[in-house]
Amino acid sequence: MSRQRLTALSFLLLGFSTLLPARDATVDEGLTVSTALQPGLVKHPVMAAFDDRGRLFVAENAGVNLNKEELLAQKPSSIRLLEDTDKDGVFDKATLFAEGLTFPQGALWVYDSLYVMSPPSLWRFADEDGDGKAEIREELATGFDFTGNAADVHGPFLHPNGRLFWCHGRKGFAIPDNDTGQIMEQGKAARIWSSRLSGGEVESFAGGGMDNPVEIDFTDEGEIVGTVNLFYGRPRGDTLVHWIHGGVYPRYDQGQITAEFRRTGELLGHAHDFGHVAVSGMCRYRSGSLDPTWTDGWVVTHFNTGELTLTNLQPQGATVVEKETRTIFRALKPDTHLTDVLEDRNGDLLVIDTGGWFRNGCPTSQIAKPEVAGTIY
């Protein structure tokens, strides 16, 4: 499928009527681009998740660049609940589901609860009276340090085995026991973590010296692939990684990081290096409804370049490597920063643009522009 600039884009999504003008994006031929929500419902969406009713829970930033101490003092961010009340394919109603969060980066609906990583903790929210607002707010696991530059906790994600998984950057951790408060595990390395739905049995799955593992998704068999920023291989880059249980991943200039792990072999590499693009959200495209050749491909958002790429992986020994990577969408509008992508139940893709507010840690966004709102395509 060749890419071309179309005079009327409506991006992969639900047949929305609000098409993007051709000057704003390029997209694969045969695909269309449009906005997925009415203006003003959400200003700075970051990451999102559907529930079993098709409602969308959006982790929203307040549009501020604050350090750890300021975030803990102000707790400025929130979770918005978006609904399409008239079933026309456009979200038209927003409810403040939960507020008073530091920097939520992720959401996951399981049974009757929303699970959110907002540093330094994993949280559970529940709306028992059905008014669209969470009365239940429970801290399930904590101790994951952060600085406010977004390279901290992301997720969680539901593994096929029923456990919650999440990502944590190289900020340090000191995890207390939920019952005694005594520190169970302490260290510095970035890791993929897991726990039971209750937050109990927190366990390290794999990790290493990379700065910022962002998101993960799973094969049907439970294999884990994820996006990683500043993967310190040779060369350093922003990558897709096959996370192997017990695997140790490199930072060759900081031996104390890899020394935290028990190793039985060489340091492990990446599955694909995108270069310096600041990869962010991702998902495994399961249905293939947009294009059968995309089935089980890994769709990745690029924060710096405004691209959406599709990577097909192939087995190589005990791991996987890239077979093909190509761009399927590129935003041309200035100050577009893509942060997440998720597959709807009909096989369409939702893509989140957080807007122009973020600069704390982003090398290509030196000036915060909170007046530039984000959107969902």
N, C-alpha and C positions, 0 to 999 in steps of 0.2 A: 504494500500500500504506500503510495508516494505521498509526501507532504506538500501542501501548497497553501498559499494564503487564500482564504475564502472571503467573498464579499459579505456573507452573512454567516457568522459563527454561532453555534449554539451548544457547545462543549459536551459531548458525550451524554448529556443529562436530560432525561425526563421530558423532553419536548417543550421546554420553557419558552415563553413568548418574548422575553427580554434578551434579545441577541446582542452579543458583543460586536462592535464595529470592527472591520478588518484591520484597522490600524492598531488594535489592542492585542492581537494574538495571531499565531499561526497554529495550524492543527492538521493532523492527518486527513487526507481526502476521504470524504464520506462521514466524517465526524462533525459535530456541531458543538458550540459553546454558548452558554447563557448563564445569567445569574440565577441562583437557587433560592434567594430570599428577598423579601421586600426591603428597600433601603431603610436603614435606621434601627433594625432589630438587634443587630450585633455590630459593635464598632471594631473590635480587635480580636477576632476569633483566632485560636491557636491550634487546638486539636479537638476531635469530636468523636462521638460514637452514637449509633442507633440503639434504641431499645426494641423490644419485641412488638411494639405497636407502631413502629415507623417514626417515632418522635426522635429528634436529634438533640443530644446533650453536648453543649459546646463549652470547652474550657476557654474562658475569655480573659485576656489581660486588660488591666485598666489603662494601658498605654503609657506606662511609667517605667523608667529605667532606674531601679533602686538596688542597693546592696543588701546583703543578708540582714543586717541590723534594722535597716529601714523597712524591709519587707515584713519582718517579724513584728515590728511596732505598728505598721499601718494595715497589714493584711488587705490590700486594695482590690484583689481580683475575685473572680466569681465563676459560677457555672450557669449558663443560660439554657433553658429548655425551649426548643423551637418546635412548632407544630404547623402543619398544613391543614387548616380547618376546613377549607372548601375543596380539598382534594384536586387542585388544579396543577400540582407539581411544584408550587412555590411556597416556601415557609412564610406564613403571614402573621404568626402570633409568637411572642417571646415572653417567657416568664422567668423571673430571677429564682432559679432553683436552689442555689446555695451561694452565700457570700462570705466574706472574711477569710479569704485564702491568700497565701503568699504569691505563688506563681504556678498555677495548675497547668500541667503539660500532659494531658491524656485523660481518657475517660473510658469506662467499660461497664456495660449493663449486664448483670448476672441475676437471674431470678427476679427479685423485686427490689434490687439495690443498685446504686451507681458507685463504682469504685474509682477513685481518683488519686493520682500521685501529685501532691503539692508539698514541696519541701518544708520540713525534713521528713515527711511522713506519707504513709498509705492511709487513705480515708475511705469510709463507707458512708453513703448518704441514702436515706430512704424517705419516701413520701407516703406516710400511712393513711392520711385522710384524703388523698387524691386531689389536692388543690394545686398541684404543680410545684409545690415548695417543700423542701426537705425538712421534716421535723427531727429526724434522727441524724446525728452527726457523730461518727465513731472513729477514733484514731486506732488503727489496727496494728501498725508497725512504725517505728521511728528510728532516728539515729543516722540519717543520710544527709551529710553536710552539703552546703550550697553557698554560692556567692552572689547569685542574682543574674548571672550571665547566660542562663538557659542550659548550661552544660551540667545538669544535675539529674534529678529523677524524672523519668518519663514512663507513662503507662497508666495502669497495668494492662496486661494482655492475658487472655484465657487460653491455657495450653489444652490440647485434647485430653490430657490426663486429669483435668479439673483443677489444677493448681494455677494460682496467679503468678505471672512473671512480670518483672519490670527492669528498666535500665537505670544505671546510675553512673555518672561521670567520675572523673578522677579528682574528687573533692574530699575524700576521706569519709569514714563511717565508724560509728561506735554504737552497736545495736544492743539495746537492753532487753533482758527477759521481761515479758509482759507481766509476770507474776511477782518476781523479786526485784526487778529494776537493775539487777547486776548486768554488767556488760558481757554479752556472750561472744561477740566477735568484733574485732577492731582492725582497721587497716587504712590504706590509702588508695589502692588500685581501683580502676573502673571495673564494674562487674555487671553481669546479668544475675538477678536475684529471683527467688521464688518463695512462695508461702502457700499455706492453705487459705481458703476463703476467709477464715476467721482471723487471718494475720499470724497465726501460729506456725511453728516450724519454719522460720525464715532460714533459707539456705542459699549459699553461693553456688551458681551453676557453672560459670566460667568467667574469665576476665583477663585484664592485662593493663598495659600502659597507655592505651588510647585516651583521648581527652573526653569524648562525648558519644557514647552509644545512645541513639535516639529512640528508634522503634524496632520492634521485632514482629515477625509473623511466623506461622507454622505450616509445615506440610501436613497432609493427612496422617502421616506416620509419626508426627511429633518432632521432626527435625526443625531447627530454629535458624532463620536467616534474619539479619538486621542491618540497619544503616548505622554507620559509625563515622563521626567526624574526627579528623586528626588521628588517623590510625598510623602509628609510628613504625611502619614497615620500611622497606627500602625499595622505592622512595616513599616518603610520607604522603598520605592522601586522604580523601574522603571516600568511603568504601562501602561495599556490601560484604558482610562477614557471615560465614557459616559457623554458628556457635556450637561447639562440640562440648559435651559434658566433661568437665574437668580440664578443658582446654586452657592454655596459657598463651596470650597474644602479646606482641613485642612492645617494649620501649627499650631500645638497646643502650640508651644513655642513662637509664635509671634502673640499675640492677636491683635496688631495694624494692621496686615495685613488683617485678617478676619473682623476687625472692619470697613474696607473701604466699605463693602457690606451691603446692606439691607437684613436681614435674616428673613425667616418665619419658619424655622425648623432647624433640625440638620445639621451639616457639612456632606457633601456627600463623599462617598468612591470611590474606583476604581472598574473597571470591571474585571481586571486581573493584578496580580503582577508577573512580570518576574524575580524579583530579581535585582541584581546590574549588569546590562548588557549594559547600555547606549543605550536605544532604540533610533532610529533615524527616517528614513522615513517609510511610511506605505501607503497602499491603500486597499480599499475594492475590492476584486477580483470578478468582476461582472459576467463574462461570464461563468465560469466553464468549459472552453474548455479543459484545461489540465487535469481536474478531476472533474466530476460533483459534487462530495461531497465537493469540495472547494467553490462552488457557494456562494457568499455573505460572505465568510470568510475574515478575516482581516489579511493581510500579512504585516509583520513587519521586518525591518532590525535592527540588533543588532551591534552597533559599536564595542564594546569591544570584543565580542566573534566571530564575523564573521558569524553569523547565520542569516538565513531567517526562520521565523516561521509563521505558520498559526493558527489563533485562531477563533474558531466558538463560537459565543455568543448566549445566549438564554434569553428570557424575564424573569424578576423577579419583579413583581409589576410594578412600573412606570419606571424601569430602565432595564439594561441588566447585566448579569454576564457570566463568562466563562463556556462554555460547554466542550470544548476540546482545547488544545494547543499542537502543535507538531512541531518539526524542519523538514523542507523540504529541506534545503540546509545548508551546513556548509563549509566555506572556511578553508583550512588547511595551505595555504601559509602564512608565517610570514608577518606582517605589512599590512595585508588586513583589511580595515576598511569600512564596508558597511554603506552608508549614505542615500540611497533612493531606492525605488522600485516603478515601474509604469507598468500598464497594457497596452499593445499595442492593436490595433484595432482587431487583429486576436486572442486575448486571451493569447498570450505569455507574459512573464514578462521580463522587463529590470531591472537589478540590478546594482547600482552604487557603485564602490569601489573608495574612494577618495585617497587611497595610504597612505604613511607614514608621511606626513608633519605635521599633527596636534598634538599639545601637550598642548596648552593653555587651561587648564581646564579638560583634560582627565586624569583620574587617572591611566590608564594602558599604556599611551604613554608619558613616561617621557623624551624621547629623540626625537626631531624632525628629521625626515628623509625625507627631500624634494626630495632627489634623488630617492626615491621609488615612482614611478608614479602610479597613479590609472588607472582604466579602466572601461568599461561598459560590463557586461555580458548579 
